[in-house]
Amino acid sequence: MRTLTILIVIIAVMHISNLINVTLLDGEWSGIIIWLSTILFLISMVVYGREVNRNRKK
């Protein structure tokens, strides 16, 4: 899977989880959603860093 596709999917999951938390759950799970968003952000930074290193070596 392309790096750009992975990053877009991660961003979409982050936004959809926030939207569901605010609209359906009335913000009751905000702590869990923040942790999920943080973990997804760190995963996306690792994916981006690996891609930058791969392009730098070429």
Contacts in CASP RR format, 6 or more apart in sequence:
PFRMAT RR
TARGET T0000
AUTHOR 0000-0000-0000
METHOD contacts of the structure
MODEL  1
MRTLTILIVIIAVMHISNLINVTLLDGEWSGIIIWLSTILFLISMVVYGR
EVNRNRKK
3 47 0 8 1.000
3 48 0 8 1.000
3 51 0 8 1.000
6 44 0 8 1.000
6 47 0 8 1.000
7 44 0 8 1.000
7 47 0 8 1.000
7 48 0 8 1.000
10 40 0 8 1.000
10 41 0 8 1.000
10 43 0 8 1.000
10 44 0 8 1.000
10 47 0 8 1.000
11 44 0 8 1.000
13 40 0 8 1.000
14 36 0 8 1.000
14 37 0 8 1.000
14 40 0 8 1.000
14 41 0 8 1.000
17 33 0 8 1.000
17 36 0 8 1.000
17 37 0 8 1.000
18 33 0 8 1.000
18 37 0 8 1.000
21 27 0 8 1.000
21 28 0 8 1.000
21 29 0 8 1.000
21 30 0 8 1.000
21 33 0 8 1.000
27 33 0 8 1.000
END
